[in-house]
Amino acid sequence: AGHHTSQTTKPSSPYDILKKHTPELLGALPDPDKLANDLSSVDLLSDHVKDDVLTTLVISRYQKCSILLNEIQKSLNVFNERERLISFCEVLKQQNDWTLSRISDDMMRQLGTNDTS
C-alpha cells in the first residue's frame, strides 16, 4: 500500500493513539503513585521506574505522570503493543476517574478500528 491520501483514515498505531492522548492524560491523572503501582502490577512498568516515581518526592505530579506515560509509550514500540495499550486502558478505568474513563474509551475505540493486525 502506497502513501495515497484517501478519505479512509488508516488505523492509528497504539503508539500514535497514546501519543495523541498524552497531553490530555497529563492534565487528568490524579494520582501517579497509585497509577505506578497499578501499571507495575500488570507488568506495564518496570520496578525500577516505579520505584523512581514512588520514592522521588521532589518531582511534581505532572513530571511523575510524564515519566509514566513516557514509559508506556516506549513499551508500545515493542511486541504486543496492542495488548499493552488495552491493559493500560483497563488500568486507567480502575482509577475511578470520569475523565480517565472517557480517555480510555476514546483510545479503545481508536484501537477497535485496527483489527487487521
MARLO-766331 format. One record per atom (N, C-alpha, C, CB): x, y, z. Coordinates in steps of 0.1 Angstrom, whole numbers, padded with zeros to 4 digits, always signed. Glycine has a CB too. Example, Ala and Ser with C-alpha at 12.3 -4.5 7.8 and 13.67 -1.06 7.14 Angstrom:
+0132-0057+0078+0123-0045+0078+0132-0033+0078+0113-0045+0090+0128-0022+0071+0137-0011+0071+0129+0000+0079+0141-0006+0057
end
This chain:
+0008-0012+0000+0000+0000+0000+0009+0012+0000-0009+0000+0012+0006+0021-0010+0014+0033-0010+0008+0044-0001+0015+0039-0025+0015+0056-0001+0010+0066+0007+0000+0076+0000+0022+0075+0013-0011+0070-0005-0021+0078-0011-0031+0083-0001-0028+0071-0023-0034+0096-0001-0043+0101+0009-0057+0099+0003-0040+0115+0012-0065+0090+0010-0079+0088+0006-0087+0093+0018-0082+0074+0002-0100+0091+0017-0109+0095+0028-0108+0086+0040-0123+0096+0023-0105+0073+0037-0105+0064+0048-0092+0067+0057-0104+0049+0043-0094+0069+0069-0082+0072+0078-0076+0058+0081-0086+0079+0091-0063+0057+0080-0057+0045+0083-0057+0043+0098-0042+0044+0077-0059+0031+0103-0059+0029+0117-0046+0034+0124-0062+0014+0121-0048+0041+0135-0036+0046+0142-0029+0034+0149-0040+0057+0152-0016+0035+0150-0009+0025+0158-0012+0028+0173+0006+0026+0155-0011+0018+0181-0012+0020+0196-0004+0032+0201-0009+0007+0203+0009+0032+0195+0018+0043+0200+0012+0057+0196+0032+0041+0193+0007+0058+0184+0001+0071+0179-0011+0075+0188-0002+0071+0165-0019+0065+0191-0031+0067+0198-0027+0072+0212-0040+0054+0200-0018+0066+0219-0014+0071+0232-0007+0084+0231-0004+0061+0238+0001+0087+0221+0008+0099+0220-0002+0111+0218+0018+0099+0208-0013+0108+0211-0023+0118+0208-0030+0122+0221-0032+0113+0198-0032+0112+0230-0040+0114+0242-0031+0118+0254-0047+0102+0246-0018+0118+0252-0009+0121+0263-0011+0134+0270+0006+0120+0258-0012+0145+0262-0014+0158+0268-0027+0158+0277-0016+0169+0258-0037+0152+0272-0050+0151+0280-0048+0143+0293-0061+0145+0271-0041+0132+0291-0038+0123+0303-0030+0130+0313-0031+0110+0298-0020+0138+0308-0011+0145+0318-0020+0155+0326+0000+0153+0310-0029+0161+0320-0038+0170+0327-0048+0163+0337-0045+0179+0318-0051+0150+0334-0062+0144+0341-0057+0134+0352-0070+0136+0331-0045+0129+0351-0041+0118+0360-0041+0124+0375-0028+0112+0356-0049+0119+0383-0050+0124+0397-0039+0119+0406-0063+0121+0403-0035+0106+0404-0026+0100+0414-0016+0091+0407-0035+0092+0424-0004+0098+0404+0006+0090+0397+0012+0079+0405+0017+0099+0392+0012+0080+0418+0017+0069+0426+0009+0057+0426+0018+0074+0441-0005+0059+0426-0014+0047+0425-0012+0041+0411-0028+0051+0428-0012+0050+0401-0010+0045+0387+0002+0037+0386-0011+0057+0378+0013+0042+0391+0026+0035+0390+0025+0021+0396+0037+0042+0397+0018+0020+0408+0016+0006+0413+0007-0002+0405+0010+0008+0427-0003+0003+0400-0013-0004+0391-0006-0009+0378-0025+0004+0388+0002+0000+0372+0009-0003+0360+0019-0014+0362+0015+0009+0354+0026-0013+0373+0036-0023+0376+0030-0037+0379+0045-0019+0387+0018-0037+0385+0011-0050+0388+0006-0057+0376-0001-0047+0398+0005-0050+0365+0001-0057+0352+0013-0057+0342-0011-0050+0345+0025-0055+0348+0037-0056+0340+0039-0046+0329+0038-0070+0334+0032-0034+0331+0034-0024+0321+0045-0014+0325+0021-0016+0319+0050-0016+0337+0060-0007+0342+0071-0015+0349+0054+0004+0351+0083-0012+0346+0094-0019+0353+0095-0014+0368+0108-0018+0346+0100-0023+0376+0101-0020+0390+0110-0008+0393+0106-0032+0398+0120-0007+0385+0130+0004+0388+0124+0018+0385+0143+0002+0381+0116+0018+0374+0109+0030+0371+0098+0034+0381+0103+0030+0357+0091+0023+0385+0081+0025+0396+0087+0031+0408+0073+0012+0399+0098+0025+0412+0105+0029+0425+0110+0043+0423+0117+0020+0428+0115+0047+0411+0119+0061+0409+0107+0070+0411+0124+0062+0395+0096+0067+0406+0084+0076+0407+0080+0076+0421+0073+0071+0398+0079+0065+0428+0073+0064+0441+0082+0071+0452+0070+0050+0445+0095+0069+0450+0104+0074+0460+0109+0088+0458+0116+0065+0461+0106+0094+0447+0110+0108+0444+0099+0117+0449+0114+0110+0430+0102+0124+0459+0092+0133+0465+0093+0147+0458+0093+0134+0480+0104+0150+0453+0107+0164+0448+0100+0166+0434+0121+0166+0447+0098+0156+0426+0092+0159+0413+0077+0161+0414+0095+0148+0403+0072+0169+0406+0057+0173+0406+0049+0161+0401+0055+0185+0398+0036+0162+0404+0027+0152+0399+0028+0151+0384+0012+0156+0403+0029+0163+0377+0030+0164+0363+0042+0156+0358+0030+0178+0358+0053+0159+0364+0065+0152+0360+0065+0137+0362+0078+0157+0367+0059+0133+0373+0057+0118+0375+0048+0112+0364+0050+0116+0389+0037+0119+0361+0029+0114+0350+0036+0113+0337+0016+0123+0349+0044+0123+0335+0052+0124+0322+0061+0111+0321+0060+0136+0321+0068+0108+0333+0077+0097+0333+0069+0084+0330+0084+0096+0347+0057+0082+0337+0049+0070+0335+0044+0069+0320+0037+0071+0344+0039+0080+0315+0034+0079+0301+0045+0077+0291+0026+0092+0298+0056+0083+0294+0068+0081+0285+0072+0066+0285+0080+0089+0290+0072+0060+0297+0075+0045+0298+0065+0037+0290+0075+0041+0312+0052+0040+0291+0042+0033+0284+0044+0034+0269+0028+0037+0288+0047+0047+0265+0049+0049+0251+0061+0041+0246+0052+0064+0248+0072+0040+0254+0083+0032+0250+0080+0018+0249+0095+0034+0260+0071+0013+0258+0068-0001+0258+0059-0004+0246+0061-0005+0271+0053+0006+0240+0044+0003+0228+0052+0002+0216+0034+0015+0227+0065+0004+0216+0073+0003+0204+0079-0012+0203+0084+0012+0204+0074-0020+0212+0079-0034+0211+0067-0043+0208+0085-0038+0225+0069-0056+0210+0058-0066+0207+0046-0064+0215+0064-0080+0208+0035-0069+0210+0022-0069+0218+0018-0055+0222+0024-0077+0231+0021-0045+0213+0018-0031+0217+0003-0029+0218+0024-0021+0207-0005-0037+0210-0019-0036+0211-0025-0040+0224-0026-0044+0200-0020-0052+0229-0024-0057+0242-0020-0048+0253-0018-0071+0244-0008-0042+0251-0003-0033+0262-0011-0021+0263+0012-0029+0258-0016-0015+0252-0024-0003+0253-0038-0007+0259-0026+0003+0239-0043-0019+0255-0055-0023+0261-0054-0024+0276-0060-0036+0255-0043-0030+0281-0040-0032+0295-0040-0018+0302-0027-0039+0298-0033-0009+0295-0032+0005+0300-0045+0011+0302-0023+0013+0291-0054+0009+0291-0067+0015+0292-0075+0009+0304-0075+0012+0279-0073-0004+0306-0080-0010+0317-0075-0005+0331-0078-0026+0317-0062-0002+0331-0057+0004+0344-0063+0018+0346-0041+0004+0343-0064+0025+0335-0070+0039+0336-0084+0038+0341-0070+0046+0322-0092+0028+0336-0105+0027+0341-0106+0024+0356-0113+0016+0333-0096+0016+0361-0096+0013+0375-0093+0025+0384-0085+0002+0378-0089+0036+0378-0086+0048+0386-0099+0055+0392-0077+0058+0378-0110+0050+0387-0123+0055+0392-0124+0070+0389-0125+0052+0406-0120+0074+0378-0120+0089+0374-0127+0090+0361-0105+0095+0374-0137+0099+0361-0146+0100+0349-0138+0104+0337-0157+0110+0352-0129+0114+0338-0121+0118+0327-0112+0107+0322-0113+0130+0331-0106+0100+0331-0097+0089+0326-0105+0078+0319-0089+0083+0338-0117+0075+0324-0125+0065+0318-0129+0070+0304-0138+0063+0326-0132+0082+0302-0135+0087+0289-0123+0086+0279-0140+0102+0290-0111+0090+0284-0099+0090+0276-0097+0075+0272-0087+0096+0283-0098+0066+0282-0096+0052+0280-0106+0047+0269-0098+0044+0293-0119+0051+0270-0128+0047+0260-0124+0052+0246-0142+0052+0264-0120+0064+0245-0115+0070+0233-0104+0062+0227-0111+0085+0234-0095+0058+0235-0083+0051+0230-0087+0037+0225-0072+0050+0240-0096+0030+0233-0101+0017+0229-0109+0018+0216-0110+0011+0241-0117+0028+0215-0124+0029+0202-0115+0031+0190-0134+0042+0203-0104+0039+0192-0095+0040+0181-0087+0027+0178-0085+0051+0184-0085+0020+0189-0078+0007+0187-0087-0003+0179-0074+0001+0200-0100-0001+0182-0110-0011+0176-0111-0011+0161-0124-0008+0182-0107+0001+0155-0107+0001+0141-0095-0006+0135-0107+0016+0136-0087-0012+0143-0074-0017+0139-0073-0032+0140-0063-0011+0147-0084-0038+0136-0085-0053+0137-0078-0061+0127-0099-0057+0138-0070-0054+0118-0063-0060+0107-0051-0067+0113-0060-0051+0096-0045-0062+0123-0032-0068+0128-0034-0081+0134-0025-0058+0137
end
